[in-house]
Amino acid sequence: MRCPYCGTADSVVKDSRPAEEDAAVRRRRGCNNCGGRFTTFERVQLRDLIVVKRDGRKAVFERDKLRRSLKVALQKRPVSEDQLDHMISGIVRQLENMGETEIKTSDIGEMVMESLSTLDPVGFIRYASVYKDFKTPADFAGFIASQSRDDEGDVKE
């Protein structure tokens, strides 16, 4: 594993333990060259997922990119790293279980919105504002109003 500090490929594992409810292995590593310490995670990957963007471009799915976007939406919110990791793992499992190798960004966005709606309502609105491309405060108000109604138009309790 390449050291993120000096770039040397010579590192050793100092400690390993299960993570993310035994869905990953967390490894604490040390660089033999500069002495830097860093953490890596090892996860099972069932297949390579390709994200199909709105304009038709394709890119490899990046778990870290999903994490970064969620961290922005959940900034200063009472959501632990474990809760975030659990949510991301659930979304990735759903994507892998779809049986498709190419997945639309809209499908990923809907899964994220569904997960966030139960995890943190403020993070849900923050994520929605970017995902749904809100332009004005009225867009926020309309979205929030639509979320407070169910399919029959009744106000949720």
C-alpha positions in Angstrom: 0.0 0.0 0.0 1.4 3.4 -1.1 2.1 5.9 1.8 -0.1 9.0 1.4 2.7 11.1 2.9 5.8 10.2 1.0 4.5 7.9 -1.8 6.7 4.9 -0.9 5.0 1.5 -1.5 6.7 0.0 1.5 4.3 0.0 4.4 3.4 -2.5 7.1 0.1 -3.4 8.8 0.2 -2.5 12.5 -3.4 -3.5 13.4 -6.5 -5.0 11.7 -10.0 -5.1 12.9 -13.5 -5.6 11.6 -15.4 -2.4 10.6 -18.9 -1.4 9.2 -20.6 -4.4 10.9 -18.1 -6.9 9.6 -18.6 -5.7 6.0 -15.0 -4.2 5.9 -11.6 -4.6 7.5 -9.9 -1.5 9.0 -6.2 -1.7 8.8 -3.8 0.7 10.6 -0.6 1.0 8.6 2.9 2.4 9.1 5.3 3.6 6.5 8.8 2.1 6.7 10.3 5.1 4.9 8.9 8.2 6.6 7.2 6.6 9.7 3.8 8.1 8.8 0.7 6.3 10.0 -2.5 5.9 8.1 -5.7 3.9 7.9 -7.0 1.8 5.0 -10.3 -0.1 4.6 -10.8 -3.4 2.7 -14.3 -4.1 1.4 -15.8 -6.8 -0.8 -16.6 -5.5 -4.3 -19.1 -7.6 -6.1 -18.7 -5.8 -9.4 -17.4 -2.6 -10.9 -20.2 -0.1 -11.0 -20.4 2.5 -13.8 -22.3 5.8 -13.2 -24.2 7.2 -16.2 -24.3 10.9 -15.7 -27.2 13.1 -16.9 -25.3 14.2 -20.0 -24.6 10.5 -20.9 -20.9 10.5 -19.8 -19.8 7.5 -17.9 -17.5 7.2 -14.8 -16.5 4.5 -12.4 -18.6 4.7 -9.1 -16.5 6.2 -6.3 -17.6 5.4 -2.8 -15.5 8.3 -1.5 -17.2 10.8 -3.8 -20.6 9.7 -2.3 -19.1 10.1 1.2 -17.8 13.6 0.4 -21.2 14.8 -0.9 -22.9 13.3 2.2 -20.4 14.9 4.5 -21.2 18.3 3.0 -25.0 17.7 3.4 -24.5 16.5 7.0 -21.9 19.2 8.1 -22.5 20.2 11.7 -25.3 17.7 12.0 -25.6 15.1 14.8 -24.7 12.1 12.6 -21.8 9.9 13.6 -19.2 8.4 11.3 -20.6 5.0 12.0 -24.1 6.1 11.0 -22.7 7.6 7.8 -20.6 4.5 7.0 -23.6 2.2 7.6 -25.8 4.4 5.3 -23.2 4.4 2.5 -22.7 0.6 2.8 -26.4 0.1 2.5 -26.6 2.3 -0.6 -23.6 0.5 -2.2 -25.2 -2.9 -1.4 -28.5 -1.8 -3.0 -26.6 -0.6 -6.1 -24.7 -3.9 -6.4 -27.8 -5.9 -5.9 -29.6 -4.2 -8.7 -27.8 -6.5 -11.1 -26.8 -3.7 -13.4 -23.3 -2.6 -14.0 -24.4 0.8 -15.3 -26.4 3.0 -12.9 -28.0 6.4 -13.6 -27.0 9.2 -11.2 -30.8 9.7 -10.7 -31.1 6.2 -9.2 -28.2 6.9 -6.9 -29.7 10.3 -5.9 -33.0 8.7 -5.1 -31.4 6.1 -2.9 -29.4 8.8 -1.1 -32.5 10.9 -0.6 -34.5 7.9 0.8 -31.7 7.1 3.2 -31.2 10.7 4.3 -34.9 11.3 4.9 -34.8 8.8 7.7 -31.3 9.6 9.0 -31.4 13.4 9.2 -34.1 15.8 7.9 -31.8 18.8 7.7 -29.2 16.8 5.8 -32.0 15.5 3.5 -33.1 19.1 2.6 -29.5 20.2 2.1 -28.8 17.2 -0.2 -32.1 17.8 -2.0 -31.2 21.4 -2.7 -28.2 20.4 -4.8 -29.7 17.2 -6.2 -32.9 18.9 -7.3 -31.0 22.1 -8.3 -33.0 24.6 -6.2 -32.7 28.1 -7.5 -34.9 30.2 -5.2 -36.2 30.0 -1.6 -39.6 29.2 -3.2 -38.0 26.0 -4.5 -37.1 25.0 -0.9 -40.6 25.8 0.4 -42.3 23.9 -2.4 -40.1 20.8 -1.8 -40.7 20.9 1.9 -44.4 21.3 1.4 -44.4 18.3 -1.0 -42.6 16.2 1.5 -45.2 16.9 4.2 -47.9 15.3 2.0 -48.4 11.7 1.2 -49.7 10.2 -2.1 -53.3 11.0 -1.4 -52.6 14.7 -0.6 -53.2 14.3 3.1 -50.9 16.0 5.5 -48.6 13.6 7.3 -48.9 13.3 11.1 
